């Protein structure tokens, strides 16, 4: 089971910062996860929320500000300020990270976007452009990149641009998901992504498909052990060292 650092080693460092990703690599995570959005001037940046309010000392919508303005905000701590990362900066970091057999993977989540303007393919085109700029659009380096999204439209748009990048369709939890999941879009990606709760509530969706399953976000020992027993391939966690320790200690157990 591969251990993926959710938003970097976000249990220890401010989420989605270079500090968080550097620490994830220091801890030996098999990969890291990020979220991307577009700035007003079309630059894909690494941020989860639609605004900077929660994760910085600034305020405002990411889509309404150019990169230069976003770079004025501190997304780190008072003692160690950090600026918002661009996707290109993160790609280059992951491209050059590790040595020997250790080469971390990158899971890039395109956020579900609300307006028609945001769904016109610009985010996917920008991601593909940055992959090409970093030399990770095809070949061996591309094998370390995964596109993940709750938005089946985003997955389809990106597949048309670069079908060689592996895609994972994330599935939400919602009130009637057990009844309505049969109507969820199918076939938009070769792999599935499930929350821990959804995976455990519907283990039949994991059995037989564990090696094509990405699960988020597992921080509890019992969840990690359950996922390992069910053969899940990738698990996202805020504490990659703890997850590695739990999984490692379980080796040899039935």
C-alpha positions as CSV (number, residue, x, y, z in Angstrom):
1,X,0.0,0.0,0.0
2,X,1.4,3.4,-1.0
3,X,1.4,6.2,1.5
4,X,0.4,9.6,0.0
5,X,0.9,12.8,2.0
6,X,-2.4,14.6,1.9
7,X,-1.7,18.3,1.0
8,X,1.9,17.5,1.9
9,X,2.7,16.4,5.4
10,X,-0.1,18.6,6.5
11,X,-0.4,17.1,10.0
12,X,3.0,18.8,10.7
13,X,3.3,21.8,8.4
14,X,0.9,24.3,6.9
15,X,-1.0,22.6,4.2
16,X,0.0,22.8,0.5
17,X,3.2,24.7,1.3
18,X,6.7,23.9,0.1
19,X,7.5,23.2,3.8
20,X,4.7,20.5,3.8
21,X,6.0,18.9,0.7
22,X,9.6,19.0,1.7
23,X,8.7,17.3,5.0
24,X,6.7,14.7,3.2
25,X,9.7,13.7,1.2
26,X,11.9,13.8,4.3
27,X,9.4,11.3,5.8
28,X,9.6,9.0,2.8
29,X,6.0,9.4,1.6
30,X,5.4,7.4,-1.6
31,X,3.7,10.4,-3.0
32,X,2.0,13.8,-2.3
33,X,-1.4,15.2,-3.0
34,X,-2.3,18.8,-4.0
35,X,-5.3,20.8,-5.1
36,X,-5.1,23.4,-7.9
37,X,-7.1,26.5,-8.9
38,X,-6.5,29.2,-11.5
39,X,-5.5,32.8,-10.7
40,X,-7.1,35.7,-12.5
41,X,-4.1,35.7,-14.9
42,X,-4.5,32.0,-15.7
43,X,-1.7,30.5,-13.5
44,X,-2.5,27.2,-11.7
45,X,-1.7,27.5,-8.0
46,X,-1.7,25.0,-5.2
47,X,-4.6,25.8,-2.9
48,X,-7.7,23.9,-1.7
49,X,-10.3,26.6,-1.0
50,X,-11.8,29.0,-3.4
51,X,-10.5,31.9,-1.2
52,X,-7.3,32.5,0.6
53,X,-9.1,33.4,3.9
54,X,-8.6,30.2,5.8
55,X,-5.0,29.4,4.8
56,X,-3.3,32.8,4.6
57,X,-3.1,36.2,6.2
58,X,-5.0,37.7,3.3
59,X,-8.6,37.6,2.1
60,X,-10.3,37.2,-1.3
61,X,-11.1,34.8,-4.1
62,X,-8.2,33.1,-5.8
63,X,-9.9,33.5,-9.2
64,X,-10.1,37.3,-8.7
65,X,-6.4,37.9,-8.0
66,X,-3.3,37.7,-10.2
67,X,-0.4,35.6,-9.1
68,X,1.6,38.7,-8.0
69,X,-1.1,39.7,-5.6
70,X,-1.5,36.2,-4.2
71,X,2.3,36.1,-3.6
72,X,1.9,39.0,-1.2
73,X,0.1,36.7,1.3
74,X,1.8,34.4,3.8
75,X,0.5,30.8,3.7
76,X,3.0,29.6,6.2
77,X,3.6,30.6,9.8
78,X,4.8,33.8,11.3
79,X,8.2,32.2,12.1
80,X,8.6,30.7,8.6
81,X,6.6,32.6,6.0
82,X,5.6,30.8,2.8
83,X,4.1,32.1,-0.4
84,X,1.5,30.2,-2.4
85,X,3.0,27.6,-4.6
86,X,2.4,27.5,-8.3
87,X,1.8,24.1,-9.9
88,X,5.0,24.4,-11.9
89,X,7.0,24.9,-8.7
90,X,5.5,21.8,-7.2
91,X,6.0,19.8,-10.4
92,X,9.7,20.8,-10.5
93,X,10.1,19.9,-6.9
94,X,8.6,16.4,-7.3
95,X,10.4,15.9,-10.6
96,X,13.8,16.4,-8.8
97,X,12.9,14.9,-5.4
98,X,14.2,11.6,-4.2
99,X,17.1,9.5,-5.5
100,X,17.8,5.9,-6.4
101,X,14.6,3.9,-6.2
102,X,12.8,6.5,-4.2
103,X,10.8,8.7,-6.6
104,X,7.6,10.2,-5.1
105,X,4.4,10.4,-7.1
106,X,2.1,13.4,-7.4
107,X,-1.7,13.4,-7.2
108,X,-3.2,16.6,-8.6
109,X,-6.8,17.4,-7.8
110,X,-8.7,19.8,-10.0
111,X,-11.4,21.4,-7.9
112,X,-15.1,21.1,-8.8
113,X,-15.8,24.4,-10.3
114,X,-19.1,26.2,-10.2
115,X,-19.5,28.5,-13.2
116,X,-19.7,27.9,-16.9
117,X,-16.6,30.2,-17.3
118,X,-14.6,28.0,-14.9
119,X,-15.7,24.8,-16.8
120,X,-14.4,25.8,-20.2
121,X,-11.2,23.7,-19.9
122,X,-8.8,26.4,-19.0
123,X,-7.8,24.7,-15.7
124,X,-7.1,21.4,-17.5
125,X,-5.2,23.1,-20.3
126,X,-3.1,25.0,-17.8
127,X,-2.2,21.8,-16.0
128,X,-1.2,20.1,-19.2
129,X,0.9,23.1,-20.2
130,X,2.7,23.0,-16.9
131,X,3.3,19.3,-17.2
132,X,4.9,19.9,-20.6
133,X,7.0,22.8,-19.2
134,X,8.3,20.6,-16.4
135,X,9.0,17.7,-18.8
136,X,6.4,15.5,-17.1
137,X,3.7,15.3,-19.7
138,X,4.8,12.0,-21.1
139,X,7.3,9.2,-20.7
140,X,8.7,7.9,-17.4
141,X,8.1,11.1,-15.5
142,X,4.5,11.2,-16.5
143,X,4.0,7.8,-14.9
144,X,4.5,9.6,-11.5
145,X,1.6,12.0,-12.1
146,X,-2.1,11.3,-11.4
147,X,-5.0,13.5,-12.1
148,X,-7.7,13.2,-9.4
149,X,-11.1,14.9,-9.4
150,X,-14.7,14.7,-8.1
151,X,-15.6,16.5,-11.4
152,X,-16.1,13.9,-14.1
153,X,-16.1,16.7,-16.7
154,X,-12.6,17.7,-15.6
155,X,-11.4,14.2,-16.0
156,X,-12.9,13.9,-19.5
157,X,-11.5,17.3,-20.6
158,X,-8.0,16.3,-19.4
159,X,-8.2,12.9,-21.0
160,X,-8.8,14.6,-24.4
161,X,-5.7,16.7,-23.8
162,X,-3.4,14.0,-22.4
163,X,-4.7,10.5,-22.2
164,X,-1.4,9.2,-21.0
165,X,-1.8,10.7,-17.5
166,X,-3.5,8.3,-15.1
167,X,-6.9,9.5,-13.8
168,X,-8.8,8.8,-10.6
169,X,-12.5,9.6,-10.2
170,X,-13.1,10.7,-6.7
171,X,-16.6,9.9,-5.3
172,X,-18.3,12.2,-2.7
173,X,-20.2,11.2,0.3
174,X,-23.7,12.5,0.3
175,X,-26.9,11.7,2.1
176,X,-28.3,9.2,-0.5
177,X,-25.1,7.9,-2.0
178,X,-25.9,4.3,-1.3
179,X,-29.1,4.6,-3.3
180,X,-27.8,6.9,-6.0
181,X,-24.3,5.6,-6.7
182,X,-25.5,3.5,-9.6
183,X,-26.2,6.7,-11.4
184,X,-22.8,8.2,-10.8
185,X,-20.8,8.7,-14.0
186,X,-18.9,5.6,-14.9
187,X,-15.9,4.9,-17.1
188,X,-14.4,8.4,-16.9
189,X,-11.3,7.1,-15.2
190,X,-9.5,3.8,-14.8
191,X,-9.3,4.1,-11.0
192,X,-11.6,5.2,-8.2
193,X,-11.2,7.4,-5.2
194,X,-13.2,6.9,-2.0
195,X,-13.3,8.4,1.4
196,X,-12.4,6.1,4.3
197,X,-16.1,6.2,5.5
198,X,-17.5,5.3,2.0
199,X,-14.9,2.5,1.5
200,X,-15.7,1.0,4.9
201,X,-19.5,1.4,4.5
202,X,-19.4,-0.3,1.0
203,X,-16.5,-2.7,1.1
204,X,-17.9,-4.5,-1.9
205,X,-16.7,-1.6,-4.0
206,X,-13.1,-2.2,-2.8
207,X,-12.9,-5.9,-3.0
208,X,-11.5,-6.9,-6.4
209,X,-10.7,-3.2,-7.1
210,X,-8.3,-2.4,-4.3
211,X,-5.3,-2.1,-6.6
212,X,-7.2,0.6,-8.6
213,X,-8.4,2.4,-5.5
214,X,-7.3,5.7,-3.8
215,X,-8.7,6.4,-0.4
216,X,-8.7,9.7,1.5
217,X,-8.0,10.7,4.3
218,X,-6.9,7.9,6.7
219,X,-5.2,9.0,10.0
220,X,-6.5,6.3,12.3
221,X,-4.7,3.1,12.8
222,X,-7.8,0.9,12.4
223,X,-8.6,2.6,9.1
224,X,-5.1,2.1,7.8
225,X,-5.1,-1.6,8.8
226,X,-8.5,-2.1,7.2
227,X,-7.4,-0.5,4.0
228,X,-4.2,-2.6,3.9
229,X,-6.2,-5.8,4.4
230,X,-8.4,-4.9,1.5
231,X,-5.5,-4.3,-0.8
232,X,-6.0,-0.6,-1.4
233,X,-3.2,0.7,-3.6
234,X,-3.0,4.4,-2.4
235,X,-4.0,5.9,0.9
236,X,-3.8,9.7,1.6
237,X,-2.9,10.7,5.1
238,X,-1.9,13.8,7.0
239,X,0.8,11.9,8.9
240,X,2.8,9.7,6.4
241,X,5.4,8.6,9.0
242,X,2.7,7.3,11.3
243,X,0.9,5.6,8.5
244,X,4.1,3.9,7.4
245,X,4.8,2.7,10.9
246,X,1.3,1.3,11.3
247,X,1.4,-0.5,8.0
248,X,4.9,-1.7,8.5
249,X,4.1,-3.1,12.0
250,X,1.2,-5.0,10.4
251,X,3.3,-6.9,7.9
252,X,2.9,-10.6,8.5
253,X,-0.4,-10.2,10.3
254,X,-3.4,-12.0,8.8
